[in-house]
Amino acid sequence: MAQFRMHNPTHRFDVECDMTDHDAATLTTQREFSDTVRGIAVRDGTMYCATGGWTDGGHLYALDRDGTLRWRFDSVAGLAHENGGWIDSSPAVSDETVYVASKDTHVYALERETCAKRWQYQTRGRIASSPAVADGTVYVGSDDAHVYALDATDGTQQWSVRTGNMVKSSPAIVDNTVYVVSDDDMLYALDSETGSERWSLAVGGGQSSPTVVDGTVYVCGYDPDDARSLESMSGALYAVDAVCGDLQWKFQAADIIVTSPSVVGDTVFVSDLSGFVYAVSAKTGTQQWRLSTGDTIVAPPLVRSGTVYIGSKGHGVYAVSADDGGLLWRLETDDAVATVAPGEGRLYVGSYGCRLSAIMATPSDE
C-alpha cells in the first residue's frame, strides 16, 4: 500500500490504495526498438512511432495494432550527423501524409501507405518541435530560433519568423493564429498566413507547448517572478487571452513544468518535475486538487472519459480520477515512461527503455 496526499482549497486528505491494481488494466509490449520512443500518433489502425538516441539514430515506424512492422523511415543523416539525427518529437498525420521533424535539421513529408518521401525541408538547426498541420500548411519550430510555415504539398517555405532563442515548443494553430513558445521565455501569437506578430508575452520557459481552448491560451513554464535559482524555482501555468495577449491568471506549481497542459471542460490538468499532478480551474486558476506521485513526470497528462493518465520516469503509468484526484490504479513498467498517447480503445506507452507498450483498460476507463 502507498500513501498519496491531495489538496484542494477546502480540505486536505490522504488516500491509500493498491499501487499495482492489475485488475483495472493490463500492459502488453507491442514492439522493442534500439532507442527511446519519443513520439506516437495513431490513425486508422496504424501506429506511427518516432524513436531516437545515440544507439541507432532516428527512425519513424508504421506499425499495425499488434506491433507488426509496415514500414520504417530513417532520417537522412542518422548517427553520421553531428546532432545524432534522431527524432525527438511526435509525427503529425493527415489523410495521405505523415509529417515528422528530426534533429538532423530536416522536416520530412512521407506517403502514409508506402513511406515514400514527398519532400524534405532543411532548417539551420536541430528540430525538437512536433510539426502541426492546418489549412494546407505545416508549422514547426527549430533550434535556429525560427518558426517556419511550409506548404504541406511540396514543402515550399511560405514564411519564417525569428525569435530570441531556440524553439522547441510545438505550435498550436487556432483562428488563423499560430501560438508558440520560444526559449527566449516568450509566448508568441503570429498571423498564420504572413507570420507577422500579433502579440507576445513573457511566460518563462520554452519546452511546454501551448493549448488553446475557447479563446484562452494555456501554457506552462517556470515562474520568472521567483527569485530563487533555476534549479529550485517554481513552475507556473498561465492563462492568456488569445486575441490580445493579456494575462488572465497565473497558477504557481511546486516545480518547473515542462509538459503541455491538457484542458477538458472547465479544468486544466498539468504535472511538474517533482511529480505533482494538478487540476486547476480554467476560469479562475484556482487549484481543485493536487496529487503527489513521488515520480518525475515529463509526459503531458492525457485525459479520457473522466480519467487522467500520467506516465512517469519512476517506471509507472497512473490512472487518476479527473473529479477528485483519487488514484484508480498504477501499472508498473519496465522502464521510465517518455510518452503516453491514445489510440482506438488503447493507451500506447513509449519508454526510455526502447519499448512500445499498449494498455488495455477496462470498459469503465474507455
N, C-alpha and C positions, 0 to 999 in steps of 0.2 A: 504494500500500500504506500502511496505517496501523497504528500500534502501540498496543496496549492492555495495561495492567498489571492483573493479577488477583492476589488474595491470599487464601490460606486459612491456617488455623492451623499447617499443617505445612510448607508450602513456598511460594515465590514463583516466578512465571514470566511471561514476556512472550509474547503471541500476535500473530502477524502474519497478516492476512487481507485479502482483497479487500473493500473497503468498499462496493462497489456491485455485488453479485452478482445481476444481473437474471435469471440462470437459475433462481434459487431462488424468486422471486416477481415479480409484476407489479402495478403501481399504475395504476388507472384512475379518472379523475374521473367521479363519478356525477352531481354537480349543483353549481352555483355559486350563492351567496347574496349578500345585501347586507351581512351581518355575520358575526361569528365563530360557528363551530359550537361550541356549549357542551356539548351532551349528546346521546347517541344511545342508543336502545333498539330492539331488533329482536324482532318476534314474528310468527309465522305468515306469513312472507314480506313483511312490511311494516316499513319503517324509520320510526321516529318521531324526528325530528331537531329539536332545540331550538337556536335562534340568538338572538343578542342583541348589541347595540352601539349606538353613538350615531348610526350612519348611518340605520337603519330601525326602531329599536325592537326588540320581542321577538316572535318567531313560533314556532309549532310546526308542522312539516310532516309529513305522512304520505306516504311515497314507496314505490313498487314497487321491486323489486330493481334495475331498470335506471335508477332515478332519476326515473321518471315521477311527476308530482305527482298524488296522490289528493285531498288537501285541505290547506288552510292555515288555522291559527287565529292570530289577532292578539290579543296581550294587551290588556286593556281600555283602558289609557291610552297605550301606545306612547310616542312621543317627547314627547307632551304632559305626561307625568308628570315630576315633579322628579327622579326616580331613573332616568329613561330608559325604564322599562317593559320592559327586556329580560329574557330568560330566561337565567339563569346556572347552571342545574342540569340534571340528566337527568330525563326523564319516567319514571314508573312505569306499567306496562301490565298490566292484569288481563284477564279473559276478554272483557269488554264495554266497559271504560272505560280511558281514558288520564288519568292524574293528572299535572299539571305546576304548578310554582310559578314566580312571576315577581318581579322587583324592583319591580313596581308594587304590591307588598304582598299579592297575592292567590294563593290556591290554586284551581286550576280542575279540574273533572272533566268530561271530554269523551267523547261517544259514539265508540267506535273507528272505526266504519264511516263516519259522516257528519260527525263533528266538532261535532255539536250539543252545546250546553252543558247538562250535567245540573245542575250547581250551581257556585257560586263562594263562597269564604270569604275575608274580608279580615282580615289581621293588622294590627298597628300599626307594622310595619317592613318593610324590604326583605327578600326571601327569596332566599338563595343555596343553601339546603339542598335536596337532592333528596328528594321525598316517598318514604316507604316504606309499603307496604300489607301488613297482616297481620290475618287474622281479622275482616274487615269494618271495619277502622279504618285511616285514613290518618294517619301520624305525620310531622311536619315541624317544623323549627326556623325561627326568624325573627330578624332583626336587632333586634327589640324585646326580645330576651333571653329569649323564651319558647319552650318546646316545646309543640306542640299535638297533641291527638288529636281527629280529626274522623270522624264517621260516614261511611263510604265511599259509602253510598247517597244521602244527602241533604245532607252537609256540616255537619250539626249538631255543634257543639263538645261533646265528651264531657268533656274536661278541658284545662287548660293549666297549665304549671309555669314559674315564673320562675327563671332562673339569674342569675349575676352579670354577664353580658355577652352580646354578640351570639352567636347560634347559627347558624353557617354549616355545621357538620358535618351529615351525613345520618344519621338514626337507623338502628340495627340492632335488630331485634326477635327475641329468642330466648327460649323457655321463659317466656312471659308477662312478659318484662322488656325495657324499652326502654333501649338503651345509646346515649349521645350525648355529644359533647364541646362545651363552650362556650368562648368567648373569654375567660372568666374562668380558663382553664387547667385546668378540672376535667373529669374524666370522670364522668358520672352514670349510675347504674342506677336506673330508675324502674319502678314497677309499671305494666304496660301497661293495666290496667283502671281504675286510680284516679289514676295519676300520682304516688303517694306515693314518696318517695325510699327506696330500699333501702340504697344506699351511694354515696359519692363519693370520688374520689381525684385528687390533683393530678398532672397529666401534662405540662403545658406545651403551649401552642398549641391552636388550636381549628379549624383548617381540615381536618385529617385526619379521616375518618370511621372508626369502629371496625369491625373484623371479628371475629366471634365463631365459634370452632370448638372443639368438644369441651371445653366448659367453661372456655375461656380467651378473654379479650377482648384483641385485639391492636390497638394504636393508636399513632400517631406524633405527634411534635411537636418542640419543642426541649427541650434538657436544662436544667431550671431550676437544676441544681447547677453549671452552667457559669458562671463569674463574669465572662466577657467580655461585651461589649456585644451587643445583639440582632443587630446586623449581622454579627458574627463568631462567635457562639456555635454550638455543635454541635447536631445533631439527635439524637433518641432514639426508639427503638422500645420500647414497653412491653408486657409480658405480664402480665395481671391476672386473678386468679381471678374468674370470672363470678358466683359465688354470694356471696362475702363481700367482694370488692374488695381482697384482699391482693395486693401486688405480688409476682410470681413472679420476674421478672428484668427488667433494662433493658439494651438494647444501644445503644451510642453510635455515631452516624454522624459523618461529616466535616462535614456542613452540615445546616441545618434541613430537615425532611421535611414537605412539605405534602400529599403524596399518601397514599392509604389503602393499608394492607398487603394483599397477596394471599397466602393460605395454601393450599398444596397439599401433602397428605401431612404429612410431618414438617418442612416448610420454610416459612419466611416470606420473601417477596420484597418489598423496598422500594427506593425510589430517593430521592436527595436533590437539593437545588437546585444542587449542584456537579457533578452528572452522574454520580455513582456509583450503581451498582446493586448491591444486597447480597442474598445468600442467607444466612439465619440459621436455626439450629436452633430449631424451635418449642418444643422441650422445655427447652433449656438457655440459649438466647440466644447460643450460640457462632457466630461467623462461619464460614460454609462456603466462600464465595468472594466476591470483590468485583471488579467491572468498572468501569473509568472510561471513559465515553463522551466526556467533554470538553464535553458539552452540558447546558444547563439542562433539567431534567425536571419537569414539573408534572402529567403524566398518570400515573395509577396503573399499575404493571406488570400486564399481562394474561398469564395462564399457561394454555396449552392444549397437551395431549399432549406434555409434556416440553420445551416451548419457552416462553421468556419474551419477550413483545413489549413494546417500550418506544417511546413517541413522545416526541420531544424538540423543544425550541424551536430547535434547530440545524438544522431542516429535514430531519429524517430519522426513519425507523422502523427499530428494531433488532430482530433475532431472535437470541436468546441461548439456549444450551443450559442448561436448568434444572439439569443434573447438575453441570457444572463451570464455567459462566460463559463458555464459549467462544462467540465471535461466529460465528453461522451466516451471516448476511447483514445488509446495511443498504441500505435504499432511500432515495434522495433524494426529498424532497418539495419542492414549490414554495414552501411556506410553513411557518411554525412550527406544530407539532402541539399542539392543545389537548386532544384526547381520542382514545382508541382503544377500540373496542367490538367484541365478537364477534357474528357473525350468520350462521348456517346455512352453514358452509363458507367463510366470508369473514371478513376483518377490515375494519371500517369506520373510517376516519380522518377526524376533524374538525379543521379548521385555523383558525388566526387569520386566514388569508387568505381566509376565507369559502368554502372548498371542502369538499365531502364526497367522499371517495375510497374505493375498495374495493381491498383487496389480495387477489389470487388466489394463495394459497400452493400449493406443490407438495403432492402427496399425503402426503409424509412429514411435512409440517407440520400436517396437518388432524387 
